[in-house]
């Protein structure tokens, strides 16, 4: 989410984690409060970001951290 008065720190963290773990990232940046609210309603979430990997819904930044800890460090 990148509103004129706010850039989502959780979105930035998720982006960093994904790039750090060599994922190709397709971002959908939400630029208005209306876009944020429509996104949250569509995906039935209370917060952003929402991470999907290969079509699988991972969740927010916390869930992404857990996912990466469980999957990427096993190699």
C-alpha positions, -999 to 999 in steps of 0.1 A, spaced: 0 0 0 14 33 -10 -9 62 -1 2 98 -3 8 99 35 17 63 42 38 35 28 30 1 44 60 -11 63 47 -46 63 44 -46 25 80 -34 23 91 -62 47 72 -88 27 87 -75 -6 122 -76 9 117 -112 23 105 -124 -11 133 -108 -31 159 -120 -5 146 -156 -11 148 -152 -49 110 -151 -56 98 -133 -87 74 -107 -73 44 -93 -91 32 -64 -69 -3 -50 -68 3 -16 -52 -28 0 -36 -27 37 -40 -60 50 -26 -80 42 5 -108 30 -18 -85 5 -35 -73 -7 0 -109 -12 12 -119 -29 -21 -89 -53 -19 -96 -61 18 -132 -69 10 -124 -90 -21 -99 -111 -2 -117 -111 31 -87 -97 50 -84 -70 77 -49 -59 68 -24 -58 40 -2 -71 25 -16 -105 13 11 -128 -1 2 -155 -27 29 -179 -39 22 -199 -70 -15 -192 -64 -14 -204 -28 -26 -179 -2 2 -175 23 -11 -146 43 5 -114 56 40 -107 65 40 -128 97 27 -158 79 52 -152 51 80 -153 77 67 -186 90 64 -200 55 99 -190 45 113 -204 78 96 -238 71 103 -241 34 133 -221 23 157 -231 51 151 -269 45 174 -269 14 
